[in-house]
Amino acid sequence: MDFTLTQYTHLLTSLLQAKYSFLCFENYLNQAKNPNLPSVILRHDVDLLPQNSLQFAMIQHALGIRGSYTISGSSPSHITRASSSKSHPLVMR
């Protein structure tokens, strides 16, 4: 499978065009479940390649999509600040 940023953008765009709803994990837990509304929960671990997570956040932000990012204590602080500035929930572990 092609895991490039171009393909990631294409995947998200295709899901938006298919009328999928994008939810953060917390929103999914708190919303009333509607089986007729297809949903996607985006969750990213920011461990091995934090710069990729920042690029994912920027792509999602440009498309109006929110995802959750799980940050380890070893993640660079500039990546953490930039991701949170794009309105993505951050979870520390």
N, C-alpha and C positions, 0 to 999 in steps of 0.2 A: 504494500500500500504506500502511496505517495504522501509523506507527512510534511510537505512544505507549507510555508505560510500562504502561498497562492492557493493551494488545495484547501487549507483551513478556511480561508476567506470564501472560496467557492462553496464549500459545505455549508457554512453559516448562511450565505446568501440563498442557497437552494432551500434550506429549511425555512427561512423567512418567507420566501415566495410560496412555499407550501402551507403557509399560515400556522407554523408552529409557534408556540409561546415559549419564551426563554425565561427560566426562573432560577433564582439563587436557591440553594438548598433550604435556607430558612423560609423563603417565601413559599416553597413547595409544601413544607410542613404546615404552614399556617393557612393556606388557602383551602377553600372548599374544592373537593375533587370533582372534576367534570370529565367523565370518560370520553365525551365527544370532542374535547379540546386537546389536541396533541401537544405535548410539552417536552422541552429539553431542559435538563439540569446540567449546567456547565460547572465543573469543579476541576481546579488545577492545583497540582502540588508544585511548589516553588522550591525545589531542592537542587537538582543537578544542573539545570540550565536556566538560572533566573532571568537572564536576558531574553530568553524565548518567552517566558511568562509575561514580561513587559510588552513584547510585541503582540502576544495574544490579547492582552488587555487593550492595547491601542486599536487593534482591528475590531474587537468587540465594541469599544467605545464609538468608533466611527460608524458602526452599523446600528447603534442604539441597543446593544445587547449587554446584559450583565451576567457575570459569572462569579463564582466564589473561588478565592485563592487561599490555599493553606500554606502558611509560611513557617519554615523551621527557624529556630533561633540563629542558624548560621547564614540565613539569606542576607544578601547585602542590603543595607538600609536604604540606599537610593532606589533600588527596585521596589522595595516595600512602599516607600513614599509615593513613587510614581504610579504604582498600581492602585493605591487607595485614592489618589487624586482623580482617577478615571471612574470613580463611584463603584468600584467593585469591593464587595465585602472581603475582609481579610481575617483569617483565622490563624492564630499562633498555636504551634504545638511544640 
